[in-house]
Amino acid sequence: MCLGVPGEVLNVQRDPGSGLARGEVRFGGIVKEVNLSYTPEVQPGDYVVVHVGFSISRLNEAEAKKALRYLNQIGALSEQLPDEPPSPE
């Protein structure tokens, strides 16, 4: 199952040539690099919903924290954001 996971934008970098944005996003205690091109207006401290490595929308902090609590309760974050990448077998 795939789902969008809320996270806090820690930093934003823009490619000088294309203007495309990327940055680090924190999901609870996990930090991942995310493509921010679909939400170019985000700034550090904003919250975004991330699906397959792309931020797809902004949301407010209260809603983000509420969703993270629910995801933690059902154990979905460990499935979506593993600490170690899966090994090829």
C-alpha positions as CSV (number, residue, x, y, z in Angstrom):
1,M,0.0,0.0,0.0
2,C,1.3,3.5,-0.8
3,L,0.2,6.6,1.0
4,G,1.2,10.2,1.3
5,V,3.1,10.9,4.5
6,P,3.3,14.4,6.1
7,G,6.7,15.9,7.0
8,E,8.4,19.1,8.0
9,V,10.5,20.8,5.4
10,L,14.0,21.4,6.9
11,N,15.7,23.2,4.0
12,V,15.0,24.0,0.3
13,Q,17.5,24.2,-2.5
14,R,16.7,25.4,-6.0
15,D,18.7,24.4,-9.1
16,P,19.9,27.7,-10.5
17,G,19.4,26.6,-14.1
18,S,16.0,25.0,-14.0
19,G,14.6,26.5,-10.7
20,L,13.4,23.0,-9.6
21,A,13.3,22.6,-5.8
22,R,14.4,19.8,-3.6
23,G,15.1,19.6,0.1
24,E,15.2,17.6,3.3
25,V,12.0,16.7,5.0
26,R,11.6,15.2,8.5
27,F,9.0,12.5,9.1
28,G,9.1,12.2,12.9
29,G,12.7,11.1,13.5
30,I,13.5,10.2,9.9
31,V,14.9,12.7,7.4
32,K,14.7,12.1,3.6
33,E,15.6,14.1,0.5
34,V,12.4,15.0,-1.3
35,N,11.6,16.6,-4.7
36,L,9.7,19.8,-3.9
37,S,8.9,20.7,-7.6
38,Y,5.1,20.3,-7.1
39,T,5.1,22.6,-4.1
40,P,7.6,25.3,-5.2
41,E,6.3,27.8,-2.6
42,V,7.3,25.8,0.5
43,Q,9.8,27.2,2.9
44,P,11.7,25.6,5.8
45,G,9.2,25.0,8.7
46,D,6.3,24.3,6.3
47,Y,4.7,20.9,6.2
48,V,4.1,18.9,3.1
49,V,2.5,15.6,2.1
50,V,5.1,13.3,0.4
51,H,4.3,10.5,-2.0
52,V,7.0,8.4,-3.6
53,G,9.7,11.0,-3.0
54,F,7.6,14.0,-4.3
55,S,5.9,16.6,-2.1
56,I,2.3,16.8,-3.5
57,S,0.7,19.4,-1.2
58,R,1.2,21.7,1.7
59,L,-0.7,21.3,5.0
60,N,-0.8,23.0,8.3
61,E,1.3,21.8,11.3
62,A,-1.7,20.7,13.4
63,E,-3.0,18.4,10.6
64,A,0.5,17.1,9.9
65,K,1.1,16.1,13.5
66,K,-2.3,14.6,13.8
67,A,-1.7,12.4,10.7
68,L,1.8,11.4,12.0
69,R,0.3,10.3,15.3
70,Y,-2.2,8.1,13.5
71,L,0.5,6.6,11.2
72,N,2.7,5.9,14.2
73,Q,-0.2,4.2,16.0
74,I,-0.9,1.8,13.1
75,G,2.8,1.2,12.4
76,A,2.5,2.6,8.8
77,L,5.6,4.8,9.0
78,S,8.0,1.9,9.5
79,E,6.5,0.3,6.4
80,Q,6.7,3.5,4.3
81,L,10.0,4.9,5.6
82,P,12.3,2.1,6.6
83,D,15.5,3.0,8.4
84,E,17.5,0.9,6.0
85,P,16.8,0.6,2.3
86,P,15.6,-2.9,1.4
87,S,18.4,-5.2,0.2
88,P,18.1,-6.6,-3.3
89,E,17.4,-10.3,-3.2
